[in-house]
Protein backbone atom coordinates (compact mmCIF):
# COMPACT_ATOMS: atom_id res chain seq x y z
CA UNK A 1 0.00 0.00 0.00
CA UNK A 2 1.16 3.53 -0.70
CA UNK A 3 1.92 5.77 2.25
CA UNK A 4 2.02 9.52 2.56
CA UNK A 5 5.31 11.35 2.76
CA UNK A 6 4.89 11.92 6.50
CA UNK A 7 4.46 8.19 7.12
CA UNK A 8 7.42 7.31 4.94
CA UNK A 9 9.53 9.85 6.80
CA UNK A 10 8.51 9.17 10.40
CA UNK A 11 7.67 5.49 10.38
CA UNK A 12 9.98 4.06 7.79
CA UNK A 13 13.15 5.86 6.85
CA UNK A 14 14.06 8.82 9.06
CA UNK A 15 15.91 6.55 11.50
CA UNK A 16 17.77 5.07 8.51
CA UNK A 17 19.08 8.45 7.41
CA UNK A 18 16.30 10.00 5.32
CA UNK A 19 16.07 13.76 5.55
CA UNK A 20 13.46 15.80 3.75
CA UNK A 21 14.44 19.30 2.69
CA UNK A 22 11.36 21.17 1.57
CA UNK A 23 11.73 24.43 -0.32
CA UNK A 24 8.69 26.68 -0.32
CA UNK A 25 8.24 28.92 -3.36
CA UNK A 26 4.81 30.20 -2.42
CA UNK A 27 3.74 33.75 -3.19
CA UNK A 28 2.51 34.26 0.40
CA UNK A 29 5.49 33.80 2.74
CA UNK A 30 3.46 34.14 5.93
CA UNK A 31 0.88 31.55 4.86
CA UNK A 32 3.58 29.13 3.75
CA UNK A 33 5.45 29.47 7.05
CA UNK A 34 2.22 28.87 8.97
CA UNK A 35 1.56 25.72 6.94
CA UNK A 36 5.12 24.44 7.26
CA UNK A 37 5.83 25.17 10.91
CA UNK A 38 4.56 21.82 12.20
CA UNK A 39 6.23 19.63 9.62
CA UNK A 40 8.78 17.21 11.10
CA UNK A 41 11.41 17.81 8.42
CA UNK A 42 13.58 20.73 7.29
CA UNK A 43 11.58 23.50 5.64
CA UNK A 44 12.97 26.65 4.08
CA UNK A 45 11.38 29.49 2.19
CA UNK A 46 12.68 30.89 -1.07
CA UNK A 47 10.82 33.99 -2.29
CA UNK A 48 9.03 33.46 -5.58
CA UNK A 49 10.97 36.42 -7.00
CA UNK A 50 14.24 34.46 -6.77
CA UNK A 51 12.85 30.93 -7.11
CA UNK A 52 12.65 30.94 -10.90
CA UNK A 53 16.34 30.08 -11.21
CA UNK A 54 15.91 27.00 -9.02
CA UNK A 55 12.84 25.89 -10.93
CA UNK A 56 14.73 26.14 -14.20
CA UNK A 57 17.83 24.41 -12.82
CA UNK A 58 15.81 21.36 -11.80
CA UNK A 59 13.43 21.56 -14.78
CA UNK A 60 10.40 21.93 -12.51
CA UNK A 61 7.28 22.39 -14.57
CA UNK A 62 4.68 21.71 -11.87
CA UNK A 63 4.57 21.86 -8.09
CA UNK A 64 5.03 19.97 -5.94
CA UNK A 65 8.15 18.38 -7.41
CA UNK A 66 10.07 15.68 -5.58
CA UNK A 67 13.68 14.65 -6.00
CA UNK A 68 15.86 12.09 -4.27
CA UNK A 69 19.36 13.36 -3.62
CA UNK A 70 21.85 10.73 -2.46
CA UNK A 71 25.45 11.44 -1.53
CA UNK A 72 25.06 15.04 -2.69
CA UNK A 73 23.95 14.08 -6.19
CA UNK A 74 20.54 14.15 -7.83
CA UNK A 75 19.68 10.45 -7.85
CA UNK A 76 16.07 10.43 -9.03
CA UNK A 77 13.21 12.66 -10.02
CA UNK A 78 10.13 11.12 -8.41
CA UNK A 79 7.35 10.92 -10.97
CA UNK A 80 5.04 8.53 -9.12
CA UNK A 81 4.59 9.61 -5.50
CA UNK A 82 2.67 6.43 -4.74
CA UNK A 83 5.96 4.55 -5.17
CA UNK A 84 8.06 6.95 -3.12
CA UNK A 85 8.70 4.41 -0.38
CA UNK A 86 10.42 1.99 -2.75
CA UNK A 87 12.24 4.87 -4.49
CA UNK A 88 13.68 6.00 -1.17
CA UNK A 89 14.58 2.46 -0.11
CA UNK A 90 16.60 2.03 -3.29
CA UNK A 91 18.83 4.97 -2.35
CA UNK A 92 19.38 4.47 1.38
Secondary structure, 3 states (H helix, E strand, C coil): CCCCHHHHHHHHHHHHCCCCEEEECCCCHHHHHHHHCCCCCEEEECCHHHHHHHHHHCCCCCCCCEEEEECCEEEEEECCHHHHHHHHHCCC
